[in-house]
Amino acid sequence: MRVLAINDVSCVGKCSLTAALPIISACGIECNVLPTAILSTHTGGFTGYTFRDLTEDIGGILKHWKTLGLKFDYILSGYLGSTEQIDLVSSVKKEFLADGGKFVVDPVMGDSGALYAGFTDEFVEKMRGLCREADYILPNMTEACLLADMPYPLTKKTASEALERLTKLCPFPIVTGITDNREISVYFTNRSGCAYSITHENVEGFFCGAGDVFASAFVGALARGKHEADAIALASEFVTAVIRRSSKEVPDKRFGLNFEAEIFPFLKQLNSLK
């Protein structure tokens, strides 16, 4: 079983590929990477960070991969810095996804009700197109509102409507980070189109990389053959435990979540679930 994770490399901060690679690998799954950019740190709270776009390098990487006849059972797409990179990922999916493989899109575009700096309405529309090619999409609440063209924030009542709109883009949308007082929920639909949610205690604070931890655990569990609902539950429980621990043990939240300390309990659950 072989996974390709497409995302940026934030050298410090434990998000994007520096979360995907260790978490998916810990699941016992081969994780290959296609970096879209390299940053000295992630952009959540740090200033003065360096950023290098790797778009020009991707073509050469893909050309070499073709000579090797590579195919991937899962492709997980994360941060893409331009519409050009979205087109490249679409090409990667067509060229390198194995027959019967699954394409998972984390449509990284914004948080807290706003687009990230540098992203435009054109980018949102282009991302909608990529979501139409996906088997699963993993937007946070902000991204779900952008993709579904709904006002932010979502509530328990409007989450079902958002899911209904998102299923027109992708058959299996999974929306993370929907908060209601002291609760935070993941909303998703099953294969019959029915809406479900998994709810945990909402730990106060902003934790960079939580979406990457969830996406990586979800794909790792899927690649291990777990049912979608079980994979969502495992990933949700994992990221909740990671946030709970990090809120107490990580003094400077900019440096990322302490997911390493919760890897073994997560793997115990993963391995015990049939």
C-alpha positions, 0 to 999 in steps of 0.5 A: 500500500503506497500513499502520496502526500502532496503538501508544503514542507514547514521545517518548523511547526509540525504541520503539512508534510512534517505531520503527514509523513510520520503519522501515515508511516506510523500506521504501517503505510509507505508515505511518499511526498511531493512538496509544493513549497518549503518554508522555514516555519509555518505562517501561523503566528511566525513572522520573517519566515522564508518561503520558496515555491517549488512549482518549477521543480514538480515537473521534473519530479513527475517526469522521473516518476513516469520512468519508474512506472509509479502508481499510488493507492492513495493521493492526499492533497493539501496546501497548494499555493496557486491555481497552477499547482491545482492543475498539476495535482489534477494531472498527478491524479490522472497519471499516478493514481492506481486503478481503484485508488482513492484521491483525498483533497484537503482544500487548504484555503483559510481559517477563522472565516477568512481566506489565507493571504494571497488566495482569491475567489478565482482560487476558490473556484479552481479548488471546487474543480479539484474537489469534483475529482476527489473521493473525499474532501476534508474542509474545515468550517471556513473552507466548507463555507467557501466551497458551499457558498454559505455564510460563516460560521456553520451551526448544527442546523446549517451543517447539514445543508453545507454537507448537502451542497458539498456532496454535489462537489464530492460524494464524501465530504467531511467537515471538521472544526464545527464548534458549538459552545464547548463542543467541536464536531466533525460532520460527514455523510455516509454512502446513502447521503445521510448526515452524521457527526462525531462530537468532542470537547472543544479545547480553547485556543488555536492549534496550527496543524490540527487539520493536517493531523486529522487528514493524515490519521484519516488516510492512514486508517483508510489505507489500513482498510478501515471503514470510512466512519471508523477512520473518521472516528479514529482520526477525530479521537486522535486529534482531540487527544493531541490538542488536549495534551498540547494545550497543557504541555506546549507553552508556545503553540506556534511550534505545533502539536505534540502528536508524537506523544499520542501516536502509540494510543492511536496505533493501539486503537487502529490495530484493535479495530477490525 
